[in-house]
């Protein structure tokens, strides 16, 4: 008897469109902040407040896509293998663009190029490992969220969420995605 092939999990075009809307929202928010006369002056862009929904939309879509794409893996049987595989897949997709960004930051940040500046290098390492939102660190009194890598906070947060997903999928059945029998609430009898 032949094994039944797994269904192809292709792109969902409506989610791609929603991702485009979210990207425009993020661009509007950044534009409003960067062009404001004063730090909290958004008088010219009062409508830009709704654009703050861009990042929550991205995180929600990402969570759905991760569960949709990787939830069917055999997490319970091979948790470490699947965790490494998930991070390699996500690394291959996200890190090349981040690395270009990091190289530009180092080129434009003179303190990072001074080999004897151990403080800058200690600050740089968690950023390069995308751990900078996991660890509350500062360089010269400036928190990571406001430092040289401030725009990469979402990638670091996304990595933390990947880890949470993997731990949830590897945990006992009530937390796992893909089998409705595992959920604790009663099913309707109709």
matplotlib code that plots the C-alpha trace (Angstrom):
import matplotlib.pyplot as plt

x = [0.0, 1.4, 1.6, -0.8, 1.1, 1.0, -1.1, 1.0, 1.0, 1.3, 1.1, -2.2, -2.6, -5.0, -2.4, 0.2, -2.2, -2.7, 1.1, 1.3, -1.2, 0.8, 4.0, 2.4, 1.1, 4.7, 6.1, 3.5, 4.3, 8.0, 7.5, 5.3, 7.9, 10.9, 9.3, 7.8, 9.0, 9.1, 9.4, 5.7, 4.4, 2.1, -0.2, 0.4, -0.2, -3.1, -4.3, -1.0, -2.0, -4.0, -0.8, 0.5, -1.5, 1.2, 3.5, 0.7, -0.6, 2.9, 3.3, -0.2, 0.4, 3.8, 2.4, -0.3, 2.2, 4.6, 1.9, 0.5, 3.9, 5.6, 2.8, 2.5, 6.1, 6.7, 7.6, 6.7, 9.0, 11.9, 11.8, 15.5, 15.8, 12.7, 13.8, 17.2, 15.4, 12.9, 15.7, 17.8, 14.8, 14.0, 17.7, 18.1, 15.1, 15.7, 19.4, 20.9, 19.0, 19.7, 23.5, 23.6, 21.9, 24.4, 27.4, 26.0, 25.6, 29.2, 30.5, 28.6, 29.3, 33.0, 33.0, 32.2, 35.3, 37.7, 39.0, 39.9, 36.4, 35.2, 31.9, 30.9, 31.7, 29.8, 26.8, 27.3, 27.3, 23.7, 22.5, 24.2, 22.7, 19.3, 19.0, 19.0, 15.3, 15.7, 18.5, 18.1, 21.4, 22.7, 25.7, 26.8, 23.5, 21.3, 19.0, 19.1, 15.7, 17.1, 20.6, 22.3, 20.2, 16.8, 15.0, 15.9, 13.9, 11.2, 13.6, 14.9, 11.3, 10.3, 13.2, 11.8, 8.4, 9.8, 11.3, 8.0, 6.3, 8.8, 8.6, 4.8, 4.8, 7.2, 5.2, 2.5, -0.5, -2.9, -0.6, 0.1, -1.3, -2.9, -5.0, -8.3, -8.7, -5.9, -7.7, -9.3, -12.6, -15.6, -16.4, -20.0, -21.9, -23.9]
y = [0.0, 3.4, 6.3, 9.1, 12.2, 15.3, 18.2, 20.9, 24.0, 26.7, 30.5, 32.0, 35.0, 36.9, 36.8, 38.1, 41.1, 41.6, 41.6, 44.3, 46.4, 45.9, 46.9, 50.2, 50.8, 50.3, 52.7, 55.3, 55.1, 55.4, 58.3, 60.1, 59.6, 60.5, 63.7, 65.0, 68.4, 67.3, 63.7, 63.4, 65.7, 63.8, 66.7, 66.5, 62.8, 62.3, 59.5, 57.7, 56.5, 53.7, 52.7, 51.5, 48.3, 47.3, 45.4, 43.5, 42.4, 41.2, 39.3, 37.7, 36.7, 35.3, 33.2, 31.8, 31.1, 29.4, 27.2, 26.5, 25.7, 23.9, 22.6, 19.3, 18.3, 15.4, 17.8, 15.3, 12.6, 14.8, 18.1, 19.1, 18.1, 20.1, 23.1, 23.2, 22.7, 25.5, 27.9, 27.0, 27.6, 30.9, 31.9, 31.2, 33.4, 36.4, 36.6, 37.5, 40.8, 41.4, 40.8, 43.5, 45.8, 44.8, 45.4, 48.9, 49.6, 48.6, 50.6, 53.7, 53.2, 54.0, 52.6, 49.1, 49.2, 49.9, 46.4, 47.5, 48.7, 45.6, 47.3, 47.9, 44.3, 43.0, 45.1, 43.9, 40.2, 39.9, 42.1, 39.9, 36.8, 38.5, 38.2, 41.9, 42.2, 39.1, 40.6, 44.1, 45.6, 49.1, 50.6, 54.0, 54.4, 53.7, 50.6, 48.2, 49.3, 52.8, 51.9, 51.3, 48.2, 49.7, 48.8, 45.1, 44.7, 42.8, 40.1, 39.5, 39.3, 37.0, 34.6, 34.5, 33.7, 30.9, 29.4, 29.7, 27.9, 25.1, 24.6, 24.6, 22.1, 19.9, 20.0, 17.6, 17.3, 20.0, 22.7, 21.1, 22.5, 20.2, 17.8, 19.2, 16.1, 17.6, 20.7, 20.7, 22.3, 20.1, 19.5, 20.0, 16.8, 17.9]
z = [0.0, -1.0, 1.5, 0.8, -0.4, 1.8, 0.4, -1.2, 1.0, -1.6, -1.3, -0.2, -2.4, -0.1, 2.6, 0.2, -0.5, 3.2, 3.7, 1.1, 2.9, 6.2, 4.4, 3.2, 6.8, 8.2, 5.5, 6.4, 10.1, 9.4, 7.1, 9.6, 12.4, 10.2, 8.8, 12.1, 13.2, 16.8, 18.2, 19.0, 16.3, 14.0, 13.2, 9.5, 9.6, 12.0, 9.7, 10.1, 13.6, 11.9, 10.1, 13.5, 12.7, 10.2, 12.6, 14.4, 11.1, 10.1, 13.3, 13.0, 9.4, 10.3, 13.1, 10.8, 8.0, 10.3, 11.8, 8.3, 6.8, 9.7, 12.0, 10.2, 10.9, 13.4, 16.2, 19.0, 17.6, 16.5, 18.4, 18.2, 14.5, 13.7, 15.7, 13.9, 10.6, 11.3, 12.3, 9.2, 6.9, 8.5, 8.7, 4.9, 4.2, 6.6, 7.4, 4.1, 4.0, 7.7, 7.1, 4.4, 6.9, 9.6, 7.3, 6.5, 10.2, 11.0, 8.1, 9.3, 13.0, 13.7, 17.3, 15.9, 13.7, 16.5, 17.4, 21.0, 21.8, 23.6, 24.7, 21.1, 20.2, 23.2, 22.0, 18.4, 19.1, 20.4, 17.5, 14.9, 16.6, 16.5, 20.3, 21.0, 22.0, 24.2, 26.3, 27.9, 27.0, 26.4, 24.7, 25.9, 27.8, 24.8, 24.9, 21.9, 20.8, 20.2, 19.1, 15.8, 15.1, 16.1, 12.9, 13.3, 16.5, 14.7, 13.4, 16.9, 18.2, 15.3, 16.2, 19.8, 18.4, 16.2, 19.4, 21.2, 18.3, 18.3, 22.0, 21.8, 19.0, 20.9, 24.1, 25.3, 23.0, 24.3, 22.9, 19.5, 16.2, 13.6, 15.7, 17.0, 19.3, 21.4, 22.5, 26.0, 25.1, 24.3, 20.6, 19.4, 19.0, 16.0]

ax = plt.figure().add_subplot(projection="3d")
ax.plot(x, y, z, "-o")
ax.set_aspect("equal")
plt.show()
